[in-house]
């Protein structure tokens, strides 16, 4: 497929009294396209997340990356140093599941308000903490396709506390693909097995992909953990997922 010319914009998504900063990319041509929500790592809507958003637009999607730290740190974005990691984790620890779900629902509503977005279902893709959040919000009615990359803590925690996010698996509405590296120090392989077993038990349409030798952050070409082979294979699978499921 030939990459499409795109346009990008910074917008605000309204959720009650909260205005959520977001980055939007869409094909710069007439027509209607499926919508995809890109959910950030702990590092904010930084250049890597904007790049993913733009790559999806070039493939024929209206993609939006909302700032899921809007309540904690408006305008936050950073790099990948140890200090950056410390700050990003601090904000992550202040998030709450129901607020995240509410913000993503508001983002879905925003997408559907755009004339270029087709009705009938939204996709999500998320990385790191965003990989956990995509699993959490896969329970929303409009989410038909989820690509969850190395979301730590799904099996044993939930943003803001309470029962682990894995206990919500039964409420997932669409198809979920999970992507993990076998050498990820943040996600023991046993937890990946647990996630896969629960998806099977709850008869959720899914595939779990394990990349031998890959570690946390393997799709991000700005991190030392970047694994080009795993990244390319995973991206192809994401496009196949969205191409098959989204309207």
Residue pairs with C-beta under 8 A, 6 or more apart in sequence:
1 59
1 60
3 58
3 59
4 27
4 28
4 29
4 57
4 58
4 59
4 60
5 27
5 28
5 29
6 25
6 26
6 27
6 28
6 54
6 57
6 58
7 25
7 26
7 28
8 23
8 24
8 25
8 50
8 53
8 54
8 57
9 23
9 24
10 21
10 22
10 23
10 24
11 21
11 22
11 23
11 24
11 64
11 110
12 19
12 20
12 21
12 22
13 19
13 20
13 22
13 64
13 66
13 103
13 106
13 107
13 110
14 20
14 106
14 110
15 102
15 103
15 105
15 106
18 70
18 71
18 103
19 70
20 66
20 67
20 70
20 103
20 106
20 107
21 45
21 66
21 67
21 70
21 74
21 75
22 45
22 64
22 65
22 66
22 67
22 107
22 110
23 45
23 49
23 50
23 53
23 64
23 65
24 53
24 62
24 63
24 64
24 65
25 50
25 53
25 54
25 56
25 57
25 62
25 63
25 64
26 33
26 57
26 61
26 62
26 63
26 114
26 116
27 33
27 57
27 58
27 60
27 61
27 62
27 116
31 116
32 115
32 116
32 117
32 118
33 60
33 61
33 62
33 116
33 117
33 118
34 60
34 61
34 62
34 117
34 118
34 121
34 122
34 123
34 242
34 246
34 247
35 61
35 62
35 63
35 64
35 108
35 111
35 112
35 114
35 117
35 118
35 122
35 123
36 56
36 61
36 62
36 63
36 64
36 122
36 123
36 124
36 125
36 242
36 246
37 63
37 64
37 65
37 66
37 104
37 107
37 108
37 111
37 122
37 123
37 124
37 125
38 49
38 52
38 53
38 56
38 63
38 64
38 65
38 124
38 125
38 126
38 130
39 65
39 66
39 68
39 104
39 124
39 125
39 126
39 127
39 130
39 131
39 133
39 134
39 137
40 46
40 49
40 65
40 67
40 68
40 69
40 126
40 127
40 129
40 130
41 48
41 49
41 88
41 127
41 128
41 129
41 130
41 217
41 220
42 85
42 88
42 89
42 91
42 92
42 128
42 129
43 77
43 78
43 79
43 80
43 84
43 88
43 128
44 67
44 69
44 73
44 76
44 77
44 78
44 88
45 65
45 66
45 67
45 77
46 77
46 78
46 79
47 77
47 222
48 220
48 221
48 222
49 65
49 127
50 65
52 63
52 65
52 125
52 127
53 63
53 64
53 65
54 63
55 235
56 63
56 125
57 63
59 239
61 123
61 242
61 246
62 111
62 114
62 116
62 117
64 107
64 110
64 111
66 103
66 104
66 107
67 74
67 75
67 76
68 95
68 100
68 103
68 130
68 133
69 76
69 91
69 92
69 95
70 103
71 94
71 95
71 99
72 91
72 94
72 95
73 91
76 91
78 84
78 87
78 88
79 222
80 217
80 220
80 222
80 223
80 224
88 129
92 129
92 159
95 159
95 160
96 159
96 160
97 136
97 158
97 159
97 160
97 162
97 165
98 160
99 160
100 133
100 136
100 137
100 159
101 136
101 137
101 139
101 140
104 124
104 133
104 137
104 140
105 137
105 140
105 142
108 122
108 140
108 142
108 143
111 117
111 122
112 119
112 142
118 246
118 247
119 247
120 144
120 246
120 247
121 142
121 143
121 144
121 145
121 174
121 245
121 246
121 247
122 142
122 143
122 144
122 246
123 143
123 144
123 145
123 146
123 147
123 241
123 242
123 245
123 246
124 134
124 137
124 138
124 143
124 145
124 146
124 147
125 134
125 146
125 147
125 149
125 238
126 132
126 133
126 134
126 147
126 148
126 149
126 151
127 149
127 150
127 217
127 219
127 220
128 149
128 150
128 151
128 152
128 216
128 217
129 151
129 152
130 149
130 151
131 148
131 149
131 150
131 151
131 152
131 154
131 178
131 179
132 148
132 151
132 152
132 153
132 154
132 159
132 165
133 151
133 159
134 146
134 147
134 148
134 151
135 146
135 148
135 151
135 154
135 165
135 168
135 172
135 176
135 178
136 158
136 159
136 165
136 168
137 143
138 146
138 148
138 172
138 173
138 174
138 176
139 168
139 171
139 172
139 173
140 173
141 173
143 173
143 174
144 173
144 174
144 175
144 245
144 246
145 174
145 175
145 177
145 241
145 242
145 244
145 245
145 246
146 172
146 174
146 175
146 176
146 177
147 177
147 179
147 237
147 238
147 241
147 242
148 154
148 176
148 177
148 178
148 179
149 179
149 219
149 234
150 179
150 180
150 181
150 184
150 186
150 187
150 216
150 217
150 218
151 178
151 187
152 184
152 186
152 187
152 216
153 164
153 165
154 164
154 165
154 166
154 191
154 195
155 164
155 166
155 191
155 194
155 195
156 164
156 166
156 191
157 164
157 165
158 164
158 165
159 165
166 194
166 195
166 198
169 195
169 198
169 199
169 201
169 202
169 204
170 202
172 199
172 202
172 204
174 205
174 245
175 204
175 205
175 206
175 241
175 245
176 199
176 204
176 205
176 206
177 206
177 207
177 208
177 209
177 237
177 238
177 241
178 192
178 195
178 196
178 206
178 207
178 208
178 209
179 209
179 211
179 219
179 234
179 237
180 187
180 189
180 192
180 208
180 209
180 210
180 211
180 214
181 210
181 211
181 213
181 214
181 215
181 216
181 218
181 225
181 227
181 230
182 189
182 210
182 211
182 212
182 213
182 214
183 213
183 214
183 215
184 214
184 215
184 216
185 215
185 216
186 216
187 216
189 210
192 208
192 210
195 208
196 206
196 208
199 206
199 208
200 206
207 237
209 233
209 234
209 237
211 218
211 227
211 230
211 233
211 234
213 227
213 230
214 225
214 227
214 230
215 225
215 227
216 225
217 223
217 225
217 226
218 225
218 226
218 227
218 230
218 231
218 234
219 226
219 227
219 230
219 231
219 234
219 235
220 226
221 228
221 231
